[in-house]
Amino acid sequence: MSALDKNILCFLVALVAEFAKRFGITQDKAYNYIQEYNGLNYYLKHYTILHTLSFDDNIDGLIKVCANNGGTIK
């Protein structure tokens, strides 16, 4: 696994944990929700920019992306 892949994975794990904490859900549920409503694709596509933003900004972005794809967490 490359250093970049490790960085992406570590950031994703932390982001899912923060998403779960904000909404009072388990990390499993947070990950499944983000994946189901295309948040994971968004994150992977835009990682080079997103990792420079705060977790709050990233979560706000994920909420919007997921809502645009049918998600209901707000």
LINCORVEN-V670463 format. One record per residue. PSI is psi in whole degrees, 0 to 359 (none if undefined). D_CENTER is the distance of its C-alpha to the mean C-alpha in Angstrom with 1 decimal. Layout:
{{PSI	D_CENTER} {PSI	D_CENTER}}
This chain:
{{132	20.8} {165	20.7} {321	19.7} {316	17.0} {320	15.6} {318	15.7} {317	14.0} {313	11.1} {315	11.0} {318	11.6} {320	9.0} {317	6.2} {315	8.4} {320	8.8} {317	5.3} {319	5.5} {318	9.0} {323	8.8} {313	7.1} {317	9.8} {317	12.3} {322	12.1} {4	12.8} {38	15.1} {167	13.8} {160	13.7} {327	11.0} {313	12.2} {320	12.0} {312	8.4} {313	7.6} {320	10.3} {311	9.4} {319	6.1} {315	8.4} {323	11.4} {31	10.6} {14	9.6} {327	6.0} {317	6.1} {317	9.3} {312	8.3} {311	6.1} {322	9.1} {324	11.6} {19	11.0} {318	10.1} {332	13.6} {314	13.2} {325	9.7} {349	10.6} {351	13.6} {166	12.2} {162	11.8} {321	9.0} {315	10.6} {319	10.5} {318	6.9} {317	6.4} {319	9.5} {317	8.4} {321	5.7} {315	8.7} {314	11.1} {312	9.9} {319	9.7} {322	13.0} {343	14.5} {20	14.1} {356	15.6} {154	13.1} {359	15.0} {130	12.9} {none	13.8}}
